[in-house]
Amino acid sequence: MPVPGENRRCFLAVLHFFTIILIIITFPSSTAAIGDGQFGYYGFSNSSLTVDGAAMVLPGGLLQLTNSTANMKGHAFHPTPFRLRKSPNTTVQSFSASLVFGIISPYIDLGSQGMVFLVAPSTNFSDALAAQYLGLFNIRNIGNRSNHVFAVEINTILNSEFMDIDDNHIGIDICDLRSVTSHSAGYYDNSTGGFHNLSLISGEAMQIWIDYDGGAKQIDVALAPFKMAKPTKPLLSMPYDLSSVISDVAYVGLSAATGLAGSSHYILGWSFSMNGPTPPFFTAQLPDLPRRAQEASRRKVLPIIVPIVTATSVLLITLAVFLFVRRRLRYAELREDWEIQFGPHRFSFKDLYFATEGFKNSHLLGTGGFGRVYKGLLSKSNMQIAVKRVSHESRQGIREFVAEIAVASGLLYLHGDWEKVVIHRDVKASNVLLDAEMNARLGDFGLARLYDHGTDMQTTHLVGTIGYLAPELVRRGKASPLTDVFAFGIFVLEVTCGRRPIEHKMNSDKLLLVDWVMDCWNEGSLLETMDPKLQNEYDADEACLALKLGLLCSHQSPAAKPSMWHVMQYLNHDLPFPELAPMDMVQNRQVDSPVAYCQSVVSDGTISGLSEGR
């Protein structure tokens, strides 16, 4: 008599309930063999497992292969071997294995080494190494086909020696730890087919299924969170004939190892079956996986830590902003629009600040009318520099001082080679600097003026140093490149003769250096004007060239003076020096001496800004 639909459903539910009760009664928590070619462990209390190394069964029935101690290994084997071939020289039969496991690492993002399910001819792995060898092999026997070891690794570290794909993967190993195939841990959803990643060191229970089809010679491996149904699409699937690997009689076991970082590897349940699927696991039968110690402690301290961390973060951010603003103000600099054209020659204030160690007084070289001068050392080039720090009260300011900090290469460059004409207006010996190799550099551009090429020089109030002033400058108050040439000529005579342009203690005929040299030349004793400190150790032709060039540059007639381009040609012997007689230099010198003229006008109070001597 057929059972009505409603009664049929009730009947099936009751039948399913009694089936579960029957399974629970049949398989106690310590479990035993299901029959020939099968076993199932639903917890490991009172089990007959063969364990060694760090492996042990914890109270409550949880199998621990390793604890968090570094460089440890542990093994667990089903005590009796299996005959995986029906007879010698036949193929390996089909088998399936499943285990529920959990890996707990002391670190959230760092695992130890991992664990493996294996089929091997022996349970003796005493010679195997821990760490990257996973307790299976050592340096001598790894990769040897005589090992007859088939393994599926659950790997939690990236080992380049074995060409691991990442630090969170499942791999199939044949007598070696260089996997024949591997895949990042995860599973394919049965509904959508999408792939979901899993973290093997998450501390959560997971289940892995390992199936070998002896007829099709196919290996399939699937992974999923515990309590989830077995994925239809396996994580790994590859054709392989294990008949050439697995021996006739073999043991089924587990191995785990730790390296420099330790991890705890736990097994909650384990089943194996030949020529059939493994029985399912039921949550009520399995022991609980320990909670990660860090998570437990974190839950206790989190309410305390969060406010402290928040307050500390706010304070640190405030302090960082304060220090940043303070640093910016310390190195702040005023950049004017006109400075753009000098950008490539500009040093940052920060570089100059560090070069002078914050403008220390110990680096102070002197104080001028426009600011203080400090000695400095550029860290990048290891070059010593002089830095003038212009005061804000200075009437001249940075614009007139830019040439001084850009150290001119010479009057030729200033007068003709640069994009503007620079009139120095104070060329003299004390404004010429010498470096360690006695190379001369023209400095102190505080009185310099800039003009465009081809423009008429403007008349300004008379400035400079008495003895270096060209007659036309004294008369007209208009500086030009030729007035710099005149001062350069006086400078050449001063250095060559070793005396000042004006010597008040001398007789009237030797008062002015230029007149004295001219008189000596006229008398045929030009070399008698040479600096006596040289003790006649000089080239006479070079000395005569320097003296005559100094006289030519200091000629009182502007038209008779050479340009700085001609001066450089004479000094480099690229042009012959013109044949001149003393009378050629004397003619047109009817004007008054520039010194006498200056003294007369100064006494009348008509000029200012002059200095005397050096």
Secondary structure, 3 states (H helix, E strand, C coil): CCCCHHHHHHHHHHHHHHHHHHHHHHCCCCCCCCECCEEEEECCCCCCCEEEECCEECCCCCEEEECCCCCCEEEEECCCCEECCCCCCCCCCCEEEEEEEEEECCCCCCCCCEEEEEEECCCCCCCCCCHHHCCCCCCCCCCCHHHCCEEEEEECCCCHHHCCCCCCEEEEEECCCCCCEEEECEEECCCCCCEEECCCCECCCEEEEEEEECCCCEEEEEEEECCCCCCCCCCEEEECCHHHCCCCEEEEEEEEECCCCCCEEEEEEEEEEECCCCCCCCHHHCCCCCCCHHHHHHHHHHHHHHHHHHHHHHHHHHHHHHHHHHHHHHCCCCCCHHHHHHHHHCCCHHHHHHHCCCCCHHHEEEECCCEEEEEEEECCCCEEEEEEEECCCCCCHHHHHHHHHCCECCHHHHHHHCCEEEECCCCCHHHEEECCCCCEEECCCCCCEEEECCCCCCECCCCEEECCCCHHHHHHCECCHHHHHHHHHHHHHHHHHCCCCECCCCCHHHCEHHHHHHHHHHCCCHHHHCCHHHCCCCCHHHHHHHHHHHHHHCCCCHHHCCCHHHHHHHHCCCCCCCCCCHHHHHCCCCCCCHHHHHHHHHHCCCCCCEEECC
